[in-house]
Amino acid sequence: MNTNPLVSILITVYNREKYIAEAIESVLSSTYQNWELIIVDDRSTDSSVAIAKSFEAKDERIKLYVNEKNLGDYPNRNKAASYAQGKYIKYLDADDTIYKHSLDYMVEAMEAHPKAALGISFNKIEDVKPYPILSSPKKTFFDEFLGKSILGCGPSAAIIKREVFQEIGGFSGTQYIGDHELWLKFGAQFSVVKLQPSLVWWRQHDEQQIVSERKNYNIINIRYQLSLNTLYSNKHLFEENKYIKAIKKLKQNHARLLLRFVLIKRDFKVFRSLYKASKLSFIELFRGFKGYI
């Protein structure tokens, strides 16, 4: 076992001049030092490239690439991964930072569990035994659909075995849900390591994609359809009674979300649109009332 493998840290950038230096400095401060840092700029119009160049000039492990045209979030993540040479790839968003000890811990956990393709650092402690914890596909999917999911984290919270990333084909490019979609693909086929929570500091600000996502109500149905299709495609990971329960729970939770627009937000127009697109039956919608009565 190689206890000190190369880790490819991938920072994708679009107009992050206010934050990128702090992200790079957090990598430089890591106690784990066998890394390459690949920065891929997606045609920023601010000084992000100049800032990245100043770090590239000081450390040969840092490589900056500038796209010929703007690719968008997930295609740019795939582009960054195409330059990687490490055993593991570790995304770090340009507005986030990684703690000094985190790479050491992540690599040690992945090396200790060679069957795992993905390590995830959730932000809440919800287990009753020490981390890291190896989760089989059946256990991961049980937790995802009938327990407490760990697959709802963004790329900064993950460490990925590069050969498996290449085998699966990387991110599909689906806007908003691309990371969760990929984690589900990993979880269905490979073991996942549940890592110690909060290994990365996730910055919150008004320029994040998640801010615009919250204003797009169609994402509610998009996420629901992703989960529903994933369940349909991976029925073999469940016992029959658990599979039926998972489908019922997913539909009930979705119905509850839709009913919020009637019972709390009083937005009947959005409710009608989402309900029509959801293809829930009236009975399935009615079951959602259990969350409010």
Legacy VTK file of the C-alpha trace (Angstrom):
# vtk DataFile Version 3.0
C-alpha trace
ASCII
DATASET POLYDATA
POINTS 293 float
0.000 0.000 0.000
1.304 3.430 -0.980
0.879 5.531 2.138
1.879 8.755 0.402
0.144 8.797 -3.001
-0.100 11.848 -5.207
-3.310 13.831 -4.735
-4.547 16.079 -7.543
-6.268 19.087 -6.006
-8.582 20.709 -8.528
-9.712 24.323 -8.243
-12.115 25.487 -10.936
-12.499 29.240 -11.157
-14.871 31.810 -12.529
-14.587 35.337 -11.109
-13.358 34.466 -7.639
-10.749 37.190 -7.143
-12.031 37.836 -3.616
-11.477 34.269 -2.447
-9.046 32.290 -4.612
-5.852 33.334 -2.815
-7.218 32.046 0.481
-8.180 28.741 -1.151
-4.688 28.264 -2.607
-2.988 29.258 0.641
-5.010 26.641 2.520
-3.592 23.958 0.198
-0.054 25.253 0.673
-0.525 25.037 4.442
-1.568 21.369 4.376
0.463 18.949 6.477
0.106 16.486 3.583
2.433 17.727 0.871
2.439 15.152 -1.942
-0.019 17.010 -4.132
-0.352 18.823 -7.400
-2.667 21.804 -7.579
-4.473 22.229 -10.880
-6.301 25.523 -11.356
-8.597 25.837 -14.368
-10.029 29.261 -15.083
-13.283 29.416 -17.040
-12.675 32.787 -18.715
-12.872 35.000 -15.662
-13.314 38.714 -16.278
-11.730 39.789 -12.984
-8.192 39.313 -11.630
-8.567 35.612 -10.744
-6.052 34.519 -13.390
-3.438 37.060 -12.303
-3.745 35.937 -8.695
-3.429 32.261 -9.677
-0.385 33.053 -11.858
1.375 34.679 -8.926
1.115 31.418 -6.968
2.085 29.292 -9.983
5.309 31.274 -10.287
6.275 30.407 -6.705
5.534 26.665 -6.585
6.140 24.175 -9.399
3.387 21.910 -8.074
0.812 24.544 -9.081
-0.381 24.546 -12.695
-2.778 27.111 -14.151
-4.888 26.486 -17.256
-7.225 28.991 -18.893
-10.042 27.665 -21.055
-10.411 28.921 -24.613
-14.114 29.493 -23.956
-16.442 29.401 -20.971
-17.484 25.800 -20.308
-19.692 26.150 -17.253
-19.430 24.523 -13.843
-19.493 20.745 -14.357
-17.789 20.632 -17.779
-14.998 22.695 -16.238
-14.717 20.222 -13.362
-14.279 17.450 -15.930
-11.688 19.558 -17.748
-9.708 19.985 -14.539
-9.826 16.239 -13.885
-8.437 15.573 -17.379
-5.164 17.241 -16.341
-4.855 15.224 -13.115
-2.090 12.670 -12.561
-2.777 11.676 -8.956
-4.226 8.495 -7.509
-6.923 10.662 -5.946
-8.623 13.825 -7.092
-9.762 16.364 -4.544
-11.974 19.232 -5.642
-11.707 22.470 -3.731
-14.032 25.246 -4.821
-12.255 28.559 -5.276
-14.282 30.162 -2.497
-13.691 27.356 0.043
-10.672 26.400 2.151
-9.319 23.080 3.385
-8.045 22.597 6.925
-4.359 21.769 7.489
-4.966 18.203 8.644
-7.697 17.293 6.163
-5.654 15.894 3.269
-3.657 13.706 5.670
-6.846 12.317 7.129
-8.602 11.827 3.789
-5.714 9.984 2.173
-5.154 7.771 5.210
-8.855 6.845 5.239
-8.945 6.017 1.533
-5.718 4.016 1.680
-7.080 2.034 4.628
-10.164 1.127 2.568
-8.852 0.262 -0.919
-12.255 -0.955 -2.152
-13.736 2.509 -1.703
-13.999 4.837 -4.680
-15.316 7.876 -2.858
-14.810 9.536 0.504
-17.417 12.001 1.780
-17.123 14.435 4.674
-20.635 15.303 5.801
-21.128 18.343 8.032
-23.037 16.595 10.822
-22.005 13.880 13.260
-24.760 11.289 12.967
-23.022 7.974 13.584
-22.470 6.087 16.815
-18.963 4.834 16.081
-15.685 6.534 15.119
-14.884 7.653 11.593
-13.875 6.666 8.982
-16.680 4.186 8.268
-16.816 1.976 5.177
-20.263 1.795 3.598
-21.212 -0.860 1.025
-23.551 0.034 -1.867
-26.488 -1.600 -0.049
-25.755 0.309 3.153
-25.170 3.586 1.313
-28.495 3.316 -0.515
-30.367 2.268 2.600
-29.038 5.372 4.356
-29.737 7.562 1.328
-33.378 6.582 0.942
-34.434 5.206 4.325
-31.959 6.723 6.782
-29.685 9.757 6.942
-27.948 10.476 3.681
-24.297 11.409 3.350
-24.476 11.977 -0.413
-25.858 15.502 -0.282
-22.458 17.213 -0.074
-20.746 19.324 -2.701
-17.456 18.458 -4.463
-15.292 20.242 -1.874
-16.386 17.646 0.701
-15.253 14.661 -1.386
-12.090 12.781 -2.293
-12.318 10.523 -5.341
-10.296 7.641 -6.731
-9.277 9.021 -10.110
-9.423 5.748 -12.072
-13.034 5.206 -10.998
-13.939 8.805 -11.866
-12.596 8.129 -15.364
-14.392 4.775 -15.560
-17.767 6.332 -14.686
-17.188 9.227 -17.053
-17.079 12.107 -14.605
-19.868 14.633 -14.218
-22.737 14.442 -16.703
-22.981 18.224 -16.817
-26.517 18.335 -15.430
-26.924 21.752 -13.857
-27.467 21.999 -10.092
-27.596 18.233 -9.404
-24.400 17.094 -11.141
-22.448 16.328 -7.974
-25.281 14.449 -6.231
-25.944 12.540 -9.439
-22.302 11.424 -9.585
-22.195 10.453 -5.903
-25.254 8.239 -6.481
-23.465 6.524 -9.367
-20.444 5.922 -7.136
-22.587 4.698 -4.264
-24.506 2.235 -6.423
-21.366 0.494 -7.690
-18.611 1.003 -5.123
-18.029 1.284 -1.407
-18.022 4.785 0.067
-16.011 5.956 3.077
-17.868 8.186 5.516
-15.195 10.622 6.684
-14.913 12.787 9.752
-17.326 15.731 9.372
-16.318 19.260 8.387
-12.928 18.704 6.776
-13.456 21.696 4.493
-14.693 25.171 5.327
-17.564 25.999 2.994
-17.933 29.737 2.530
-21.449 31.137 2.185
-22.012 34.237 0.047
-24.501 35.727 -2.398
-22.525 34.811 -5.525
-22.829 31.039 -5.044
-24.796 28.881 -7.458
-26.849 27.520 -4.566
-28.299 31.009 -4.058
-29.765 31.050 -7.581
-30.776 27.401 -7.188
-33.018 28.272 -4.245
-34.914 30.691 -6.474
-35.527 28.038 -9.141
-38.433 25.966 -7.876
-38.117 23.490 -10.769
-35.041 22.093 -9.019
-37.413 20.469 -6.513
-38.794 18.208 -9.237
-35.409 17.691 -10.869
-33.945 16.375 -7.614
-37.026 14.230 -7.040
-36.806 12.657 -10.501
-33.103 11.964 -10.018
-33.812 10.125 -6.762
-36.803 8.267 -8.218
-34.909 7.141 -11.326
-31.955 6.092 -9.174
-34.237 3.944 -7.040
-35.822 2.354 -10.104
-32.396 1.561 -11.553
-31.000 0.082 -8.338
-33.868 -2.000 -7.010
-31.424 -4.892 -6.583
-29.776 -3.068 -3.673
-32.925 -3.396 -1.542
-35.026 -6.139 -0.079
-38.482 -5.994 -1.671
-40.259 -4.566 1.371
-37.507 -1.977 1.888
-37.674 -0.963 -1.778
-41.436 -0.369 -1.561
-40.923 1.617 1.635
-38.189 3.727 0.004
-40.407 4.594 -2.984
-43.295 5.485 -0.698
-41.095 7.639 1.555
-39.571 9.491 -1.398
-42.973 10.278 -2.891
-44.403 11.317 0.464
-41.488 13.662 1.160
-41.850 15.179 -2.293
-45.599 15.633 -1.831
-44.876 17.394 1.460
-42.521 19.805 -0.306
-45.152 20.597 -2.917
-47.857 21.148 -0.322
-45.698 23.806 1.342
-46.524 26.064 -1.595
-50.217 25.771 -0.734
-50.241 25.541 3.046
-47.366 27.860 3.935
-46.347 29.986 0.957
-49.845 30.299 -0.529
-48.382 30.138 -4.012
-50.957 28.093 -5.926
-49.439 28.806 -9.328
-46.070 27.254 -8.429
-47.844 24.368 -6.710
-49.917 23.534 -9.807
-46.858 23.654 -12.044
-44.737 21.440 -9.790
-47.566 19.000 -9.091
-48.271 18.522 -12.787
-44.598 17.884 -13.531
-44.205 15.494 -10.580
-46.737 12.985 -11.957
-47.804 12.136 -8.425
-51.299 10.697 -8.131
-53.864 12.500 -5.969
-53.545 9.747 -3.356
-49.757 10.107 -3.314
-50.142 13.868 -2.920
-52.674 13.398 -0.111
-50.163 11.276 1.839
-48.002 14.378 2.070
-50.537 15.940 4.448
-49.207 13.611 7.153
-46.353 16.049 7.600
-48.767 18.859 8.461
-51.558 17.220 10.485
LINES 1 294
293 0 1 2 3 4 5 6 7 8 9 10 11 12 13 14 15 16 17 18 19 20 21 22 23 24 25 26 27 28 29 30 31 32 33 34 35 36 37 38 39 40 41 42 43 44 45 46 47 48 49 50 51 52 53 54 55 56 57 58 59 60 61 62 63 64 65 66 67 68 69 70 71 72 73 74 75 76 77 78 79 80 81 82 83 84 85 86 87 88 89 90 91 92 93 94 95 96 97 98 99 100 101 102 103 104 105 106 107 108 109 110 111 112 113 114 115 116 117 118 119 120 121 122 123 124 125 126 127 128 129 130 131 132 133 134 135 136 137 138 139 140 141 142 143 144 145 146 147 148 149 150 151 152 153 154 155 156 157 158 159 160 161 162 163 164 165 166 167 168 169 170 171 172 173 174 175 176 177 178 179 180 181 182 183 184 185 186 187 188 189 190 191 192 193 194 195 196 197 198 199 200 201 202 203 204 205 206 207 208 209 210 211 212 213 214 215 216 217 218 219 220 221 222 223 224 225 226 227 228 229 230 231 232 233 234 235 236 237 238 239 240 241 242 243 244 245 246 247 248 249 250 251 252 253 254 255 256 257 258 259 260 261 262 263 264 265 266 267 268 269 270 271 272 273 274 275 276 277 278 279 280 281 282 283 284 285 286 287 288 289 290 291 292
